[in-house]
Amino acid sequence: MKSWTRREFGRLTGAALLTALNQPKARGQAKARVVVIGGGIGGATVARYLAASATAIEVTLVEPRQSYATCFFSNLYLAGLRPFESLSHGYEALAKQNGIIVVHESAAAIHPAAKTVALNNGSKLSYDRLVVAPGIAFRDRALEGYDEAAMEIMPHAWNAGQQTRLLRQQLESMEDGGLFVLVAPPNPFRCPPAPYERASLVASYFQRRKPKAKILILDAKDTFNAQDLFQDAWNRHYPGMIEWLPAQFTGGVTAVDAKTRSVITAGATFKAAVANVIPAQMAGRLAQQAGLANRSGWCPVDPVTFESALQPGVHLVGDAIIGGDMPKSAFCANSQAKACAFAIAADLTGSVRFPAHLFNTCYTYLAPDDAFSNAISFKPVDGKLKSVISFVSKVEESSEVRRQAARAAEGWYDAFTHDVFG
Amino acid sequence: MRPVARSAIATGLVLLFSQSGAAAGPDQGAQLAALCASCHRLDGGGTGIPSIIGLGEERLTNALLAYRASESPNHIMHVIALSLSDEEIASVARYVAAQGSNPR
């Protein structure tokens, strides 16, 4: 095979160029190597945008699972409004369209000095840059009695998969008139409006199938995200069905008793027919083991390049980072991942670096045909990610506007998962 | 055509390779268009969110300027457009409009 000159590269357009680069000779040349650990939203987006924007970089994605199920939109599944399969996305397109090497293994350890990643199967990957997108883990002993066995009785369903299916089964088999208790976590946690969206959509399911059922939210907080929009919707759509108790009323949830499916607060015990316990969170285990998290349990990063403040050459994106004003959402992970990918590409290939734009957009369902949205832009200021401009839907919006937002949300899910997984 | 090439054409992301910038990395328009791709499919498909493919540079520019000027009719696009300079609006409009003329 002939060698490619820069001029010939220039004449080729996207697909042909990609094909040319996939030839063994080109791949054998000295390419910079980026390893991405974690095939969730942040990790998959970094891998995809790096592979697409810098042809001189070889991208390896390390992810043990064959497919990823999105936690966003899983509340629609819980309400019987969407099949579980529609939440699941494979990695085939990232390999085929973008030439990413996908390794279905777990990362066992990171060795920043040697610039290697040890995999569970005993093999080792060398990197020039490493991106870690470990997502969240649950804090140990945050709630007395809430261990792995208890999770099988009182699911968290905060990582989508078997836990989400389990909660759906429990909701389906619950008798009419039963009490669904949702334990909402302390800040910061993955997807701030999501526990309350879950309560809303489960209420819509109960209204259709178990109209005498009740929902009790036991919160670790005294206020929550978009509280006015949720409480307005609960009064309009599900009067009398949802009760929310802030920590100042209950003293907070201190323990669970899986045997009796009870949630215990400072002053009372609530026996549930179905309990969804969402515990306090921190950065994923690998970040903790690799020294990427500080004492807060989360990972400090440079707000421009998303390089770790603790380990040079290692970047982090998504729920695991200390994102300043950026919430832990899939949209933020995707936005951070693009900024991170362009910064790494600029460093490794010398390409021009442009100012990054960081956003969050959320569509949140209050009922199947009633959704609201928000949008926030962020900028790095004094080493922190600060929110610059923020708009959110208003309580007094017409039902037609809300119906349109629910339709837009469906379109957003399709486009967004396409952007991440190809 | 090989299957790899065919599937590559079907994805908006391959658009990041511009003819002049293939070896030098994505240009500013491509990086800004990556923001669009979080909500708009760049292959022109999708429902529920309006397509931005095939609109032309002037229409895209005018739409972004209008979104920047007012919260109505869409506060999400208002926030996005407010974060863009005139130069960035021109750059992303030029880039996205050029995708419309590509054979797909």
Contacts between the chains, C-beta under 8 A, distances in Angstrom:
chain1	res1	chain2	res2	distance
A	6	B	23	5.2
A	9	B	22	5.1
A	9	B	23	4.8
A	10	B	19	6.5
A	10	B	20	6.5
A	10	B	22	5.8
A	10	B	23	6.7
A	11	B	19	7.5
A	12	B	22	6.8
A	13	B	17	6.8
A	13	B	19	6.1
A	14	B	8	6.5
A	14	B	9	7.2
A	14	B	14	3.7
A	14	B	15	6.6
A	14	B	16	7.7
A	14	B	17	4.3
A	15	B	4	7.9
A	15	B	5	4.4
A	15	B	6	7.6
A	15	B	8	3.9
A	15	B	9	4.7
A	15	B	14	5.8
A	16	B	5	6.5
A	17	B	17	5.6
A	17	B	22	5.7
A	18	B	4	7.0
A	18	B	5	7.2
A	18	B	8	4.9
A	18	B	14	6.5
A	18	B	17	7.7
A	19	B	2	6.2
A	19	B	4	5.6
A	19	B	5	4.9
A	19	B	8	7.4
A	22	B	4	6.5
A	48	B	13	6.2
A	49	B	13	7.4
A	49	B	16	7.6
A	49	B	34	6.5
A	52	B	13	4.4
A	52	B	14	6.6
A	52	B	16	4.4
A	52	B	17	7.3
A	52	B	26	7.8
A	53	B	16	5.0
A	53	B	25	5.7
A	53	B	26	4.2
A	53	B	30	7.3
A	53	B	31	7.8
A	54	B	25	5.5
A	55	B	17	7.5
A	55	B	22	6.7
A	55	B	23	6.8
A	56	B	23	7.7
A	93	B	7	7.3
A	93	B	11	7.3
A	96	B	3	7.6
A	96	B	4	6.3
A	96	B	7	5.4
A	96	B	8	8.0
A	97	B	4	8.0
A	97	B	7	5.3
A	97	B	8	5.2
A	97	B	10	7.6
A	97	B	11	4.9
A	97	B	13	7.1
A	97	B	14	7.2
A	98	B	8	8.0
A	98	B	11	7.9
A	98	B	13	6.8
A	331	B	38	6.6
A	334	B	38	5.6
A	335	B	35	7.7
A	335	B	38	6.9
A	338	B	31	7.6
A	338	B	34	5.0
A	338	B	35	7.4
A	342	B	26	7.1
A	342	B	31	5.6
A	342	B	34	8.0
A	345	B	25	5.4
A	345	B	26	7.5
A	346	B	25	7.0
A	349	B	24	7.7
A	349	B	25	5.5
A	351	B	24	5.3
A	351	B	25	2.8
A	351	B	26	7.3
A	352	B	24	7.5
A	352	B	25	7.1
A	352	B	27	7.7
A	352	B	28	7.6
A	354	B	28	4.8
A	354	B	31	5.5
A	354	B	32	7.9
A	357	B	32	7.2
A	357	B	35	5.6
A	357	B	83	5.5
A	357	B	84	7.6
A	359	B	35	6.9
A	359	B	38	7.5
A	359	B	79	7.0
A	359	B	80	6.6
A	359	B	83	7.5
A	361	B	38	7.3
A	361	B	39	6.8
A	361	B	76	5.5
A	373	B	75	7.4
A	373	B	76	6.0
A	374	B	75	7.9
A	375	B	75	6.0
A	375	B	76	4.1
A	375	B	78	7.5
A	375	B	79	3.9
A	375	B	80	7.1
A	376	B	79	6.7
A	377	B	79	5.3
A	377	B	80	7.4
A	377	B	82	6.9
A	377	B	83	4.4
A	388	B	83	7.1
A	389	B	79	5.2
A	389	B	82	5.3
A	389	B	83	7.0
A	390	B	79	7.3
A	391	B	71	6.3
A	391	B	75	3.7
A	391	B	76	7.5
A	391	B	78	6.3
A	391	B	79	5.6
A	392	B	75	7.6
A	393	B	75	7.5
A	407	B	48	4.7
A	408	B	48	5.1
A	408	B	49	5.7
A	409	B	48	7.3
A	410	B	47	7.4
A	410	B	48	4.8
A	411	B	39	7.9
A	411	B	46	5.5
A	411	B	47	5.3
A	411	B	48	2.3
A	411	B	49	3.8
A	412	B	39	5.4
A	412	B	48	7.0
A	412	B	49	5.8
A	414	B	41	7.1
A	414	B	46	5.4
A	414	B	47	7.4
A	414	B	48	7.4
A	415	B	37	7.3
A	415	B	38	7.4
A	415	B	39	5.4
A	415	B	40	5.8
A	415	B	41	4.6
A	415	B	46	5.2
A	415	B	49	5.9
A	416	B	38	5.9
A	416	B	39	6.7
A	418	B	12	7.8
A	418	B	41	5.7
A	418	B	43	7.9
A	418	B	46	7.7
A	419	B	12	7.7
A	419	B	13	7.8
A	419	B	37	4.5
A	419	B	38	5.7
A	419	B	41	8.0
A	422	B	11	5.5
A	422	B	13	7.1
